[in-house]
Amino acid sequence: MIVFRLAKEKYSHDLSGNGAFKTGGRWNSKATAMVYTSDSRALCTAEIAVHTPLGLLPSDYEIISIEIPDSIKIKTLAKNKLPSDWNSIPHPESTQEIGDEFIKQNKSVVLKVPSAVVQGDFNYLLNPKHSDFRKIKIRKVETFSFDYRLFLK
């Protein structure tokens, strides 16, 4: 399976999860390393767009294609395990607790979660501490330009 990640050029080869470790996110609290990826380039774009102020065109980004081998089992977060506020803005602590527990248990390297930005699409959270993480490889890194129309005021 190929998943995608958009990152500033200086971080495009970094799969340590340090960015999420420093800032936290919907599926992890600060001090929990995690790598966020998406099932499509379009979802990556939407995820960046919702976090960028209108009128500001993101630059210096690269799209990273990451291969998750078929031998790796992907854990899927069941819909009945989602808290009722899972897609609220700002993101709730309840989803961070789910992601933190996923990392803490260290039973799986990949957790499939629904996107709060695009209904029906999915993000794949990677656990950089899991022993199988070394099997996940960057396959391609390409310059990425955003369409300015997404960021018009």
N, C-alpha and C positions, 0 to 999 in steps of 0.2 A: 504494500500500500504506500502511496506517495501522499504526504501531507505538506503543507506550505506554511511559511513564516515570512513576514515582512519585518525587516530590521534596518536600522541605520547601517551604512557600509562598515563602520568600525566594529559593529557587533555581529555582522552577518555570519561569521564562522564560529560564534560563541554559542554553544548549546549547554552552558553550565547552569542556566536558570538564575544567574545572579541578578538580572534585571528585576525579575519577579520577587526575588529574595529581598531586594532593597525597597521596592515600592508596594508589594502586595498587589492583589487583583481580585477579580470576582471569585476565583477559585482557590486563592491562597492568601494567607495573611503575611505580613512582613516577617522576615526571617525564615521563610519556607521557600526553598528553591524549587522552581517548576519551569518547564518550557511550554509555552502556549503555541499551538499550531492549529491550522484549520484544514478543512477538507477541500478547500478550493482557493484559488487566487482571489476570486471575487469576495469571498468571505473575509479574507485577510484585509482586502481593501476597505470593506465596510467597517471592520473592527478598528482600523486606523482612523477612518473618517469620523466616526462617532466620538473619538477622543481628541480631535483636532478642531480648534476654533475656526469658525467660518471666516473666509478671507485669507487664511494662512495655508499656502500650498506646501505640503510636506516635500522635502527634498532630501537627496543623498540616501535614498532607500534602495535596498536590494531584496529580491524575492528569492527565498531559499527553498529548494525542493529537497525534502527529507524522506528517505526510504525507511519504512518500518517493515522488516522482513515478515513474511507470512507465518514464520515459526513463532512469532510473538503473539500471545493471546491479548486481545484488547478487551479490557473491562469496560462495560457500558453502564453508566449510571441510569438505573431504572426510573421511569417517569414517576412511579409511586414513591420514590426516595427523594424526589425534588421537594424542597420546602415551598410553600405557597408563594413566597416572595422571591423566588430564585432569580427572576429576571427584573427585579425592581432597580430603580436608579435613585440614589447610589446603590451599589451592590450591597447585599446584606452580609452580616457575619455568618449567617447560616450556611451560605455556599462556601465561604472561606473555611469553615469547620470541616465540610465535606472533603475539600481538596487537601487540607492539612492532614486529615485522617488517612487519606489515600497515600500520601507521602510517608507518613509515620508508620503505617502498617507495612509498607514496602513489599506487598505481595504481588503487585503488577507494575509494569513499566509504563503502560498507557491506559489512560482513562478517557473514554468518549463521553462528552457532555454536550447538551444542546446549546446552540448559540442564542444569546439574549438579543442579538442584533438582527439576525436573519432567521425567521422561523423555518424550521425544517432542515437547517444546516447544522453542522456539528464542529466543535472544536475538539482537539485531541491534546490532552495534557500529558506531558512526558515527565517521568520521574528520573532525574539525573543521578540519583543515589542508588537506583536498582542495578543489580549485577548484569541484567540483560541490556541495559542502556548502551553499552559499548557496541551492540549489534546494530543500533540505529545510526545511519550514515547520511551525511549531506551528499546529495547526488549532483546538485547544480546550484550555482549562485549567479544571478543575473541582475543587471541594473534594472530598476523599476521606476517608471514615471507615472505619477498620478494624473488623471484627467482633471484639469483645473475646474471643470464644471461642477464637480462634487463639492468644491470648497468655496463657491461663489457666495457672496453676501446677499 
